[in-house]
Amino acid sequence: MDRQDITREPRVYSRVERMALLAHTFSTPLGGMFGAVDEEGALVQLYFLGKHHQEEITDRLEAAGHSITWKARALSEVHRQIDEYFARKRKKFEIPLRLMGTAFQTLVWNELLQIPYGQTLSYGELAARIGRPGASRAVGRANATNPVSLIVPCHRVIGADRDLTGYGGGIDIKKRLLILEGAFSESEQLSLGSWTDR
């Protein structure tokens, strides 16, 4: 099976590598998002602004030694593709990524990219797919530290009992993303309602 790896090349980046980032916030049907790209246009950070506050994100990035310049145009393609996703006109993103983390984290994040639109995996299934059966807790921790929400689809990982478990943007956003993608059975869908319901 062909693997969808949309990082520019399979590289692992040090957490302490300092970068000049271009950032912007924009609106989506599920609330605001914060995004940041490097100088080459690769997406480094993407978060729903809800549980994550803009000041907390920028403070954390600056504390790690990254500089931030606010530039809306730098995120225009990211914003466009996300708008298409919410309009149900896009199922796969075509945005270069720069994923910074440990070797294990990037292994998990790259495997998340292989989960198709509208499908889900359990943490145990994800652990097995990376050759680490029994490491579901470690996979869960790597999932929780995913720096690029939505595009690296950590929302598609759920509990073995189909419980939604946690999500950095909040369980409500995770639920609504999965409803939008049609990831639930018809009976589950009836009980959950529309993805636009609050």
Buried (B, 14 or more C-beta within 10 A) or exposed (E): EEEEEBBEEEEBBEEEEEBEBBBBBBEBEBEBBBBBBBEEBBBBBBBBBBEBEEEEBBEEBEEEEBEBEEBEEBBEBBBEBBBEBBEEEBEEBEBBBBBBBBEBBBBBBBBBBBBEBEEBBBBBBBBBBBEBEEBBEBBBBBBEBBBBBBBBBBBBBBBEEEEBBBBBBBEBBBBBBBBBBBBBEEEEBEEBEEBEEE
